[in-house]
Structures are given as C-alpha cells and as structure tokens.
Amino acid sequence: MAALIGMIVIGAIAGWLAGQVFRGKGFGLLGNIAVGIVGALIGGFLFGNVFIVGGVVGKIICATIGAVILLFVISLVT
C-alpha cells in the first residue's frame, strides 16, 4: 500500500514538473499523475540505475525525464 502511494506521489511530482517544462502541456492533476507514472516506467526502462543520486530524488529525476519524453511524443502525435 505504501509503495502504491509513493508511486502516485512521485508520479504527480514528475508529471507536474514535465508539464512545467512543456509550458501548459499538462493534463490536469489526474492526467499529470498518469503521465508521471508512465514516465517513470519509460525513464526506468531507458536509464535504469544510471543516476548517481539515489532514493526519492533519483526516482523523481528519472520519472520526470521519462514524462518529458512522453509529452514530447504526445506533442508530435497531436
């Protein structure tokens, strides 16, 4: 249960940060959480354990980069 809540919180932070990077390309709170969670999956797949910074900060960085990549791909499609 705690892992699920942690994933939602990190996803929300990463989605919000990615929305800030893309200036207004966010999808609201629930959309940003979804983008952040999918971005965390993308970032984890692409980067794995590349970042030296571990813990929550490393997860947020990785998820944010993945979410930015996801928003970039979405912007190409639309």
Sequence and secondary structure as in RCSB ss.txt:
>XXXX:A:sequence
MAALIGMIVIGAIAGWLAGQVFRGKGFGLLGNIAVGIVGALIGGFLFGNVFIVGGVVGKIICATIGAVILLFVIS
LVT
>XXXX:A:secstr
 HHHHHHHHHHHHHHHHHHHHTTS   HHHHHHHHHHHHHHHHHHHHTT  S  HHHHHHHHHHHHHHHHHHHHH
HH 
